[in-house]
Every structure is written in C-alpha cells, then in structure tokens.
Amino acid sequence: MNTKKSYLPFGIRDKIGYLLGDLGNDFTFILSSSFLLKFYTDVMHISAGIVGLIMMLARFADAFTDVTMGRLCDRSPVRAAGKFKPWILRATAPVAIASFLIYQSSLADTPLPFRIGWLAVTYILWGSVFYTAVNIPYGSMASAISNEPSDRQSLSTYRSLGSTLAGVIVGAGVPLIAYETKVIGGVAVAEMNGPRFTLIAGIFSILAIISYMICYVLTTERVTPDVSPERHRRTSVKDMLLSAVKNRALLSIIAASIVMLLAQFTLQQMANYVYPDYYANTAAQSASTFAMLFGMIIAATLAKPLVGKFGKAEISVVSSFIAAAVCLLLYFIRPASVWVYVAFNFFAWLALGVFTMVSWAIITDVIDYSEIKNGIREDGSIYALYSFARKLGQAAAAGITGALLVLVGYEKTAGVPVTDSVKSGIYTISTVVPAAGFLLLALILLFWYPLKKHAVDENVRILKARREGES
C-alpha cells in the first residue's frame, strides 16, 4: 500500500460523502428488507413461503456475483478517481432502476406464474447483480480513504448513521403513505395501497441516485494498493476460498453478521405485521422508527469512547446480550399497549446500534489481520465474502419469516382481519427469532471471534511498521 500522492486531508467531506453512500444503498436495500415480503403477500398475492424461498435462492447467485465483484475490484487499475469509485459511478443508475421494477403493482392481476417470475428476475437483477456492483466497491473503499484506525472508525460510524437515516426515512415514511386504514365489521384493518407503494419505490430510486453521486464527489481515495501480476497469481479464487476457510476472524465475523441480520431484519419485517395486524396501529410503526433513530444516535455518541476504552468486540458482546434480553422480556410480557412495545423496541435498537456502529470498522480489522496472516491485502475479496454473508442473513430472515408466517396461518385477504391465533403467532415470531439471533451474536463474538482490543492494536502496530519500512 502507498500514499505518495498529495491529497486533501481526511475530514468531514469524506465522512459526509461516505454517509451518503450508504444512504443511497439503503434507500433500496431497506425498502427490500422491510417491505418486499409485505408488498408481495398483500399486493401481489403471492404466498409468504414462495417469496421467502425466492429471496433465499437468490443467494446462490450472490455466491458467484459477490466473489466475482470482489475480484474485479482487487484487480481494477487505479484511475484518477481511484480504484473503487468508478464502479460506484457505473452501477448507480442500474441499481436504482432495477429496484423500482420490483414493485410494479400494475402487474397484480397478471397470472400467478408471471408474478412469481417477475419477482425472481427483478429481485436477482437488483440484489445479485447491480446492488453487488455498487455495494462491494463502496464498502471496500473505506480502507482506501484512510489507513488510520480512528478514521476508519469514524467512517464506520458515519456509514451506520447513513443506514439509520435511510431506515428512518423508509421505515417511518412508508407506513404513513403506503397504508390505508379501513373499519370492517367494527374492526380497524390496515391495508397496503399498491400504486402508492410503486410511487414510493420510484422516489427512493431517485434519492438513491442523488446520494451516490454526492458520495462520489465528496470522498477521496488516498491509500493505493499495489496490484501486480505476482499478486494475481497468488490470489486465485481457489486460493482465496482456501485462505478464507482457515481465517478464524473472517469466518467468525461472517457467522456473526448472518445471525445479527437475521435478528435485525426479522425485527424490521415483522414490524409490518405486528403494528398493522396485531396492534392495528400503523402510526405507532412510524413512531417506532423514530425511536430507532434516537437509539442509534445515542449509540453513535457512545461507540467511539467505548471502543477506545474497551474494544469493538468487547462492547458488542455486552450490547448483544442486552438486545436478546429485551426481546425475551417482550415475549413474556406481551404488553397490551402498543406504546410499551415501542419503548421496549427502543432499547433493543439502542443495544443493536452499538454493534452496528462498529461493524464496518470490524471488517477493516479483519482485512488487516488477513494481510498479516497471508502477506496479501485483498480489500475487495474479503469485503465481498462479508457482503455475501450479510445477504445470507437478509435472506435467512425473509425465508424464516415467510415460512413461520405460513406456519402460523397468515394469509392476507383484502378487508378481512386476521384471527387471534394468527396475531399471537405474529407476535411470537417478532420477539423470539430476534432474541435467538442476538444471543447467538453475543456468543460468537465472545468465544469465536479472535480480534479483541489487544490483538487489533498489535495488528495496527505491525502494519504501520511495515509501511514505514517500505516508504
């Protein structure tokens, strides 16, 4: 790695630009993870089990596209804009258009096989091809913006804030606009309006393009990796995968990401069933999103000082145990008041937020560890494997949630409220699955993940000494 060229020093431009990059990512990603299942069950009238299965099967495509994109990033020449930024520019419009095409309510009356095929094709184009083409270069770019651990932690925090901001805009805005409440037989029923949702998807696609463009302009790649034929020979796909299997830090953080996203996205997806169907209160769903924002902001202010004192993995273990405990308490208490449920969710999101704020800095720690272990720095390839793991977590949440909804008997019919037994099942899914995911996350970070604070500090010292020796 080298930093010989003269650049503007790392600062607020990079932080805001990187924040906006993940804001662009999550205008489409959170829309999918939070509302795709609901849209296709209630508007397109496809079984939750089928939708979840398609989302899980798409991950087989990701196994190829994610690794391929990572390899392309690692082998890309360094241009005037940098090594990773040109990829963001190329993929911006395609990912936004593909996302919009997924949510075409005008196709709701077409034959069922066509609707299923439309979902499969557009979802794979969006998630497995174009989202991969923009997200992996974006994530890999963090280690090219700066090689200082404190700067990378700042980028991780700002990235998480961008994701949180998108979560608030999508999570709070969509329920207020997309749902309409009807009273049928004296019972309030919240139903999703398909044409409104299609319009919302189009607006978010436009906002994603704007966010990506500002990210491209504001960020600067300062750290240039050396790319040589020798490096290519040493890092074939086979060698990369064999190295990954032997990499305890990478394997453990991949497992941690899968269970964390299983918990997180189950919370997000089930909000579309708990609030409209269990509590019949979509306004509370929007309020819960603002509670999530407040929790994430508190987590962002706490993350850096806590990391400096205790370490990323250490504080993540504690926060994950707390999130699991909150979800279990909700399961046993089953509050009659929706606002008590919102309050408990605030504490769950606050605890989850601590890990979220450090998670992107953790993957740069893993990249450093791998460079020391293997003698090769592969930002794109390692980030690609990590990205694939995150998609597995999202797919697992969709697949498990869809299967469990079928198991408890959920089948939305316009104008017909769900039964009490189905409501009880919805509530159980929304609390037990996240609790299990958060508990597994804490255990993985505690017993399997090796990069505690002392190890990270030592790795930073080793790499800094190497680079000073090469300069």
C-alpha positions in Angstrom: 0.0 0.0 0.0 1.2 3.6 -0.6 0.0 7.1 -0.1 2.6 9.0 -2.1 0.3 11.4 -3.9 -0.8 14.7 -2.3 -4.5 14.7 -1.3 -6.8 16.8 0.8 -6.5 15.5 4.4 -9.2 13.1 5.7 -12.1 15.1 7.1 -15.7 15.9 7.2 -16.1 15.8 3.4 -15.2 12.1 3.4 -17.4 11.3 6.4 -20.5 13.0 4.9 -19.8 11.5 1.5 -19.4 8.0 3.0 -22.6 8.5 5.0 -24.5 9.4 1.8 -23.1 6.3 0.0 -24.8 4.0 2.5 -27.9 6.3 2.5 -28.1 5.5 -1.3 -27.5 1.8 -0.6 -30.3 1.6 1.9 -32.9 3.5 0.1 -33.3 0.3 -1.9 -31.9 -2.3 0.5 -34.0 -1.3 3.5 -37.1 -0.9 1.2 -36.5 -4.5 0.2 -35.6 -6.0 3.6 -38.5 -4.2 5.3 -41.3 -4.2 2.8 -40.7 -6.6 -0.1 -42.3 -9.5 1.7 -45.3 -7.4 2.8 -45.8 -6.0 -0.8 -45.7 -9.4 -2.5 -48.0 -11.1 0.1 -50.6 -8.3 0.4 -50.5 -6.5 -3.0 -49.2 -9.1 -5.4 -50.9 -12.0 -3.6 -48.0 -14.4 -3.6 -47.5 -16.8 -0.6 -45.1 -15.6 2.0 -43.3 -19.0 1.7 -42.7 -18.6 -2.0 -41.4 -15.0 -1.6 -39.1 -16.1 1.2 -37.9 -19.1 -0.9 -37.1 -16.8 -3.9 -35.1 -14.5 -1.7 -33.1 -17.4 -0.3 -32.5 -19.0 -3.7 -31.2 -15.6 -5.0 -28.3 -16.1 -2.5 -26.9 -18.9 -4.8 -26.4 -16.2 -7.5 -24.8 -14.0 -4.9 -22.2 -16.7 -4.2 -20.9 -16.1 -7.7 -21.6 -12.4 -8.2 -20.2 -11.2 -4.9 -16.9 -13.0 -5.2 -16.6 -12.0 -8.9 -17.2 -8.4 -8.0 -14.6 -8.5 -5.2 -12.1 -10.0 -7.6 -12.8 -7.3 -10.2 -12.3 -4.6 -7.6 -9.0 -6.0 -6.4 -7.7 -6.3 -10.0 -9.0 -2.9 -11.2 -6.4 -0.3 -12.2 -6.2 2.8 -10.2 -7.7 5.7 -12.2 -7.8 9.4 -11.5 -10.9 9.0 -9.3 -9.4 6.0 -7.5 -9.7 2.2 -7.6 -13.3 1.8 -6.3 -15.2 5.0 -7.1 -15.5 4.3 -10.8 -17.5 1.2 -10.1 -20.0 3.2 -8.0 -20.5 5.6 -10.9 -21.2 2.8 -13.4 -23.7 0.9 -11.2 -25.7 3.8 -9.8 -28.5 4.1 -12.4 -28.9 0.3 -13.0 -29.4 -0.5 -9.3 -32.0 2.3 -8.9 -33.9 1.2 -12.0 -33.9 -2.5 -11.0 -35.2 -1.7 -7.5 -38.1 0.3 -9.0 -39.0 -2.5 -11.3 -39.5 -4.9 -8.4 -42.5 -3.0 -7.0 -44.9 -2.8 -10.0 -48.4 -3.0 -8.5 -49.9 -2.8 -12.0 -48.9 -6.4 -12.5 -51.0 -7.6 -9.5 -53.8 -9.0 -11.8 -51.4 -10.9 -14.1 -51.2 -14.8 -13.9 -49.5 -16.1 -10.8 -46.6 -17.7 -12.6 -45.8 -14.4 -14.3 -45.8 -12.6 -11.0 -43.5 -15.1 -9.4 -41.2 -14.9 -12.4 -41.2 -11.1 -12.3 -40.2 -11.2 -8.7 -37.4 -13.7 -9.3 -35.9 -11.9 -12.3 -36.1 -8.3 -11.0 -35.0 -9.3 -7.5 -31.9 -11.1 -8.8 -31.1 -8.3 -11.2 -31.3 -5.7 -8.4 -29.7 -7.6 -5.5 -27.4 -10.1 -7.1 -26.1 -8.0 -10.0 -26.4 -4.3 -9.6 -26.5 -3.9 -5.8 -23.5 -6.1 -5.7 -21.8 -3.9 -8.3 -22.2 -0.8 -6.3 -22.1 -2.0 -2.7 -18.8 -4.0 -2.8 -16.7 -1.2 -4.2 -18.4 1.2 -1.8 -17.6 -1.0 1.2 -14.0 -1.8 0.0 -13.4 2.0 -0.4 -13.2 2.6 3.3 -9.7 1.2 3.6 -8.6 3.3 0.6 -9.9 6.5 2.1 -7.6 6.2 5.1 -5.4 3.7 6.8 -5.7 5.2 10.2 -7.9 3.1 12.6 -9.5 6.2 14.1 -10.5 7.5 10.7 -11.9 4.1 9.8 -14.0 4.0 13.0 -15.3 7.4 12.0 -16.3 6.1 8.6 -18.0 3.1 10.2 -20.0 5.4 12.5 -21.0 7.7 9.6 -21.9 4.8 7.4 -24.1 3.4 10.2 -25.7 6.8 10.6 -26.4 6.9 6.9 -28.1 3.5 7.1 -30.0 4.7 10.2 -31.2 7.8 8.4 -32.4 5.7 5.4 -34.1 3.4 7.9 -36.0 6.3 9.4 -37.0 7.8 6.1 -38.1 4.4 4.7 -39.4 2.9 8.0 -41.3 6.0 9.1 -42.4 7.4 5.8 -43.7 4.2 4.1 -46.3 3.2 6.7 -47.7 6.7 6.8 -48.2 6.8 3.0 -48.5 3.2 1.8 -51.2 2.1 4.2 -54.8 3.0 4.4 -57.0 2.0 7.4 -60.5 0.7 6.9 -63.0 -0.3 9.5 -64.7 -3.6 8.6 -67.3 -5.1 11.0 -66.2 -2.7 13.7 -62.5 -3.8 13.3 -59.8 -1.5 12.1 -57.8 -3.1 9.2 -54.6 -1.5 7.8 -54.1 -2.4 4.1 -51.2 -1.6 1.8 -52.1 0.5 -1.2 -50.2 -0.9 -4.2 -50.0 2.1 -6.6 -48.8 4.3 -3.7 -46.0 1.8 -2.9 -44.9 1.8 -6.5 -44.6 5.6 -6.5 -42.7 5.4 -3.2 -40.2 2.9 -4.8 -39.7 5.3 -7.7 -39.0 8.2 -5.3 -36.5 6.2 -3.3 -34.7 5.2 -6.5 -34.2 8.8 -7.5 -33.0 9.7 -4.0 -30.5 6.8 -4.2 -29.0 8.1 -7.4 -28.6 11.6 -5.9 -26.9 10.1 -2.8 -24.5 8.0 -4.8 -23.5 11.0 -6.9 -22.7 13.2 -3.9 -20.8 10.3 -2.3 -18.7 10.1 -5.5 -17.9 13.8 -5.4 -17.1 14.1 -1.7 -14.9 11.1 -1.0 -11.2 10.7 -1.8 -9.2 7.5 -2.1 -5.8 8.2 -0.6 -4.4 4.7 0.0 -3.4 3.0 -3.2 -2.9 -0.8 -3.1 -0.2 -2.2 -5.3 -1.7 -4.5 -8.0 0.8 -6.8 -9.7 0.7 -9.9 -11.8 2.5 -11.7 -9.0 -0.3 -10.8 -6.6 -2.9 -12.1 -9.1 -1.1 -15.4 -9.4 -1.1 -15.8 -5.6 -4.8 -15.0 -5.2 -6.8 -17.2 -7.5 -10.4 -17.8 -6.4 -9.4 -21.3 -5.1 -6.6 -19.8 -3.0 -8.9 -17.1 -1.7 -11.5 -19.5 -0.6 -9.0 -21.9 1.0 -7.5 -18.9 2.8 -11.0 -17.9 4.0 -11.7 -21.3 5.4 -8.5 -21.1 7.5 -9.2 -17.5 8.6 -10.9 -17.6 12.0 -11.5 -13.9 12.2 -13.3 -13.9 8.8 -15.3 -17.0 9.4 -16.5 -15.8 12.8 -17.4 -12.3 11.7 -19.3 -13.9 8.7 -21.3 -16.1 11.2 -21.9 -13.1 13.4 -23.2 -11.0 10.5 -25.6 -13.7 9.4 -27.2 -14.1 12.9 -27.2 -10.3 13.5 -29.0 -9.6 10.3 -31.4 -12.5 10.9 -32.4 -10.7 14.1 -32.4 -7.2 12.7 -34.3 -7.9 9.6 -36.8 -10.1 11.4 -37.5 -7.1 13.6 -37.9 -4.8 10.6 -40.0 -7.2 8.5 -42.3 -8.3 11.4 -43.0 -4.6 12.2 -45.1 -4.7 9.0 -47.3 -7.4 10.7 -47.1 -6.6 14.4 -48.3 -3.0 14.0 -51.0 -3.3 11.3 -52.3 -6.7 12.3 -51.5 -7.3 16.0 -51.9 -3.7 17.3 -53.9 -2.2 14.3 -51.8 0.9 14.6 -49.5 1.9 11.7 -48.9 5.3 13.3 -47.0 3.5 16.1 -44.9 1.8 13.4 -43.7 5.2 12.2 -43.1 6.3 15.8 -41.1 3.2 16.5 -38.8 4.1 13.5 -38.1 7.5 15.1 -37.4 5.6 18.4 -34.9 3.5 16.4 -33.2 6.7 15.1 -33.0 8.1 18.7 -31.4 4.9 19.9 -28.9 4.8 17.0 -27.9 8.4 17.6 -27.2 7.6 21.3 -25.2 4.5 20.2 -23.2 6.7 17.7 -22.2 9.1 20.5 -21.2 6.2 22.8 -19.4 4.0 20.3 -16.1 5.8 19.8 -15.3 6.4 23.5 -16.4 2.9 24.4 -14.3 1.4 21.6 -11.3 3.4 22.8 -11.6 2.1 26.3 -12.9 -1.5 25.9 -12.6 -2.5 22.2 -15.1 -3.2 19.4 -15.7 -6.9 20.1 -16.0 -6.4 23.8 -18.7 -3.7 23.7 -20.6 -5.6 21.0 -20.8 -8.7 23.2 -22.4 -6.8 26.0 -24.8 -4.9 23.8 -25.9 -8.1 22.0 -26.8 -9.8 25.3 -28.8 -6.7 26.3 -30.7 -6.8 22.9 -31.5 -10.5 23.4 -32.8 -9.9 26.9 -35.1 -7.0 25.8 -36.7 -9.2 23.1 -37.2 -12.1 25.5 -38.8 -9.7 28.0 -41.2 -8.6 25.3 -42.1 -12.2 24.5 -43.1 -12.9 28.1 -44.7 -9.5 28.9 -46.8 -9.2 25.7 -47.9 -5.6 26.5 -51.5 -4.6 25.6 -50.3 -1.1 24.9 -48.5 -0.6 21.6 -46.5 2.2 23.1 -45.0 -0.1 25.7 -44.0 -2.3 22.8 -42.4 0.7 21.0 -40.5 1.6 24.2 -39.0 -1.9 24.5 -38.0 -1.7 20.9 -36.2 1.5 21.5 -33.9 -0.3 24.0 -33.4 -3.2 21.6 -32.3 -0.8 18.8 -30.1 1.1 21.2 -28.3 -2.1 22.1 -28.1 -3.3 18.5 -26.9 0.2 17.5 -23.7 -0.2 19.4 -22.6 -3.2 17.3 -23.9 -1.6 14.1 -21.7 1.5 14.7 -18.6 -0.6 14.9 -19.4 -3.4 12.5 -17.8 -1.7 9.4 -14.7 -0.9 11.3 -14.5 -4.6 12.5 -14.3 -5.8 8.9 -11.3 -3.5 8.3 -9.7 -5.1 11.3 -10.3 -8.5 9.7 -8.7 -7.2 6.4 -5.7 -6.1 8.4 -5.5 -9.4 10.2 -5.7 -11.3 6.8 -2.9 -9.1 5.4 -0.6 -10.0 8.3 -1.6 -13.7 8.1 -1.3 -14.1 4.3 1.0 -11.3 3.2 -1.6 -10.0 0.7 -4.1 -7.2 1.1 -7.5 -8.1 -0.5 -10.0 -5.4 0.5 -12.4 -6.2 -2.3 -12.4 -10.0 -2.0 -12.8 -10.1 1.8 -15.5 -7.4 1.7 -17.2 -9.5 -1.0 -17.4 -12.5 1.3 -18.6 -10.3 4.1 -21.2 -8.8 1.8 -22.4 -12.2 0.8 -22.8 -13.2 4.5 -24.9 -10.1 5.1 -27.1 -11.1 2.2 -27.4 -14.6 3.6 -28.6 -13.0 6.8 -31.2 -10.9 5.0 -32.3 -14.0 3.0 -32.5 -16.1 6.1 -34.7 -13.5 7.8 -37.0 -13.4 4.8 -37.1 -17.2 4.4 -37.6 -18.0 8.0 -40.1 -15.2 8.5 -42.1 -16.3 5.4 -42.1 -19.9 6.5 -43.2 -19.1 10.0 -45.9 -16.8 8.8 -47.2 -19.7 6.7 -46.9 -22.0 9.7 -49.0 -19.7 12.0 -51.7 -19.4 9.2 -51.1 -15.9 7.9 -52.9 -15.3 4.6 -53.9 -11.7 3.9 -57.3 -11.2 2.3 -58.5 -7.7 1.5 -61.0 -6.4 4.0 -60.6 -9.4 6.4 -58.8 -9.0 9.7 -56.5 -11.8 10.9 -57.6 -14.2 13.6 -56.5 -14.0 17.2 -54.4 -17.2 16.9 -52.6 -15.8 13.9 -52.0 -12.5 15.8 -50.4 -14.5 18.6 -48.1 -16.2 16.2 -47.1 -13.0 14.6 -46.1 -11.6 18.0 -44.1 -14.7 18.9 -42.1 -14.5 15.6 -41.4 -10.8 16.1 -39.8 -11.4 19.6 -38.4 -15.0 19.7 -36.5 -15.0 16.4 -34.6 -11.7 17.1 -33.9 -12.8 20.7 -32.3 -16.0 19.4 -30.3 -14.1 16.8 -28.9 -11.6 19.3 -28.0 -14.3 21.7 -26.0 -16.2 19.1 -24.3 -13.0 18.0 -23.1 -12.4 21.6 -21.8 -15.9 21.9 -20.0 -15.9 18.6 -18.2 -12.6 19.4 -17.4 -13.8 22.9 -16.0 -17.3 22.2 -15.1 -17.4 18.5 -14.1 -14.0 17.1 -10.3 -13.6 18.0 -9.7 -9.9 17.4 -10.2 -8.4 20.8 -8.8 -4.9 21.6 -5.2 -6.1 22.3 -5.0 -8.1 19.1 -6.3 -5.2 17.0 -3.9 -2.7 18.5 -1.0 -5.1 17.9 -2.0 -5.6 14.2 -2.2 -1.9 13.6 1.3 -1.5 15.1 2.7 -4.3 12.8 1.2 -2.9 9.6 2.3 0.6 10.4 5.8 -0.5 11.0 5.8 -2.5 7.7 4.6 0.5 5.7 7.0 2.9 7.3 9.8 0.4 6.3 8.6 0.3 2.7 8.3 4.1 2.3 
